[in-house]
């Protein structure tokens, strides 16, 4: 049976796991579709696991062990892959980071903090120091670098499409010293000018007050259902129920309709950056 593109098993724990999975599957003479038959997963899903792009769910690992007669190997090792993929991210957020790499479109409503994908290193460090004040310096560094690596997706000129709605307080109420805050806003504006993101600023009004409690992220994919994600300071929840995702989508669309137009928003962000640089408080 002809194999697919060669997998570099030395690159990471997930790719080592995936390469072993493909080797065992092909040794057994089974196609991707034959291997997942009888499970709740598709051939594309298993292919992405083989390429190290997805983690192996425990129920699928048990199914694969049974089909390929691998004596529980993949069930025993899928936790190692999960921990490897988690890295410095919180356990509840690691699946979101993984999903971002597959998303065709990501949309975020941010009410209290600039989204992690858009944060500069000083901003990320300030957030982590505030929320995890007892972290050791090396723990802080690991979390900051993990957050910076997420933004590598913006090096792709086409994917994903990223749209963000920022509450105006994120622009006008600084988390950083003025110069660093100017750099943070310049970073957002530069991504927008490169057409890698579409930002909108939502001015405060009583109509949006009910949405100020929690942030929201929506993700759409090529061959899987959309997801919603919301979180607090120390917890997060992925929502995959289609009816609930649809309701979150409607709420997001209402916020987008109420926000300033993208070009107006970019100008506001750039003006605020200039005011910070000149020692003024944006207002």
N, C-alpha and C positions, 0 to 999 in steps of 0.2 A: 504493500500500500504506500503510495507516494505521500511524503510528509509535506507540511506547509513550510512557511518561512522559518529558517533556523532560529531557535531561541537561545539566547546567551544565558545559560543557567547560572553563570558566575555574577551576573549583574545585581541580583538581589534574592532574598528568600522567596518572594512570590514567583520570580522567573525560574528559580531552581525547582520549585514545587510544580510549576506549569510544565517545565520540560520533562520532568519525571512522569507527570500525568499523560502527556502526549506519547512518551515512549511506551508506557504500559498499555495505553489504548491501541496504539498501532501494533504492538507485539501481539495483542489479543485479536487483531484483525478486525477491529470495529471502527465504524465511522463515528463522527461526532453525534449524528442523529441517533444511531443505534445505541450509543452509550447513554444518552439522556432519556431514551424511550422508557416510559413508565414513571418518570419523575415530573416535577412541576416546572422544569426548566427547559430552555431551548438550546439548539446546537450552537447558536451564536454566543450564548451565555458561557457555555463550556469552552468555546474557542477563546474567549477573552480571558478565562481563567488560565488556559494553557499558555497564553502570551504574557501572563503576569499582570493583566490590566484589571482583574477583578479578584476579590477574595472568594474562597470556596465556602459556601454555606454548609453548615454541619449536616443538614439533611441530604444535600446533594453528595457530600463526601461519603456518607454511609451508602448511598445508592451506587456510587461509582465503585466503592470497595466490593460491593456485592456483585455488580456486573462484571468487573474486571478480575474478581477473585484475588484481591490484593491484601487480604488478611488484616483489614482495618488500617492500613498504612495512611491513606489519605484522611481518614477521620482523625487519627492521632496527630497528624501534622497540620491540619487546617488552622488550629489555634496559633501555631507558630507564625503562620502567614498573616493571620489577623493582627497579632502583636506587631509584626514587622511593618505592616501597612499603617498601623496607628501612629507609629513614630512618637513625636512629641505632642500630637494632638490629643485632646480629651477623647475618651472612648466613645462618647455619644456623637462626637463630631467627625471622627475618622471616616465613617461611611459617606458623609457629605463630601469630604475632600476627594474620595474615590469617585463619587458620582460626577463631580465637576469636570473630571477629565473626559467623560463620555458625553457631556451635555452639548446639545446644539445651541441652546439658548439658556441664559441665566438672568433672572430678574430679581432685584432686591429692593426692599423697602427698609431704610435704616433710620431709626428714630433717636438713638442715644449715642451711637459710635459710628465713625466712618467704617464701611465694610472692610473686613480683613483683606479681601482681594485688592483693595485700593490703598491700604495703609503703607506709609513709609516706615522705615525701620525705627526712627525715633517715636513715631506715633504708636506702633505696635509695642515697643518696649514700655512706653508710659502706661498703656492699657494693662499689660501683664504685671508690671510693678504694682499697679493699683488693685487688681483683682487677686493676685497671688503674692502678697507682700513677703511671705516667708520663703519663697523660692530661692534656691542657691543661684549664684551668677551663671553657672553652667546650665542650669535648668532654664533660666530666662533666655540665654543665648539659643538653646535648642528650640524653644518655642518661637522665638522671633524668626529664626532661619526657616523653620517649617512654614511659617506664615508667608515669608518672602518667596519661598519656592512655589507656593500656590499661584502666585501672580505670573509665573512663567507662561501660563496659557495665553497671555496677551501678546506673546511673541509670534503666535500664529496669526497671520493677517486676516483670516476668515472665520475662525471658530474659537470659542463660541461667540454668539451675539450676546452682548452684556448690556443690560439696561438697569440703571439704579436710580431710585428716588431718595434724595437726602432731605431730611428735615432741616429747615434753615438754621436751627440752633447748632448744628454740626459745623456750619460755616462761620457763624457769628460768635459762638462761645468757645474760645480756644482751650484745648486740652494741653497744648504745648506752649513754650515761649514764642513770642511773635515771629521771629525769623524761621523757626522750625515749623510753625503753623503755616507760614507763607509757603514753605517748601512742600508741605503736605497738600495744600490746595493747588499749587502749581502742578504737582504730580497728577492730580485728577484731571485738571484742565488739559495737560499735555496728552494724556491717554485719549481724551475726547477729541482733541485736535487731530490726533492720528487716526481717528475713526475706529478706535478699538473699544470704546465704551460710549454709551449715551446716558449722560446724567441729567436729572431734573431736580430742581430744588422746590420743595413744598413749603410755602410760607405758612406760619402758624395761623390757625383759625379755629373757632369752636367746632366747625364741621369735622375736622380731622382729629380732635382730641380723643375719641374712642379708639383710634389706631395707635396711640402713643405708647401702649403698654408693652408690646413685643415687636421685634423686627420680623421680617418675613423674607424667605428666599423661595423662588419657584424655578424649577428646572424642567426643560423639555428635552427629549432624546429622540434618536432616530428610530429605534426599534423596541422601546419599552415605555411604559406609562409615565406620565409626568409625576413629579414629586413636589411637595411643599415642605419647608423646614422652618421651624421657629425655635427660639431659645431664650433663656434667661441667663443670668451671669454664670450659673454653675450647672445648667441643665440644658438639654436640647431635645427636640422631638421631630422625627421624620414622619410626615403624613403622606400615606400612599392610597388612602381610600379615595376613589374617584369623585364621589360626591363632595367630600370635604375639600379636596384639591380644587374643585370647581368653585366652591364658595370663596376660598382664599383668592383664587384668580379674579373673581368678581370684585372683591375688596381692593385688590391691587390695582385693577383697572380704574376704579373710582379715584384712588389716590393719584394715579397717573394723569387722569383727566383734570384733577384739581391743581396739579403742579405747574410751575412755569415751563414754558417751551424750552427744549434743549439749548438752543442758541442763547436765549435769554439767561438760562441757568449757567451756562459756561461763562458768560460775561460777568455775571454776579460773582461767581467763584473767583475769577481772575481779578476782579476789582477788590474783593475782600483780601486776596493774597497781597495785592499792592498796598492796601491800607495797613495790613500787619507789618509789612516790610518798612513802612514809613512811621511806625510807632503809633498808629491810630487803631481804635477799636471799630471794627466794621459795624455799621448800623444803618 
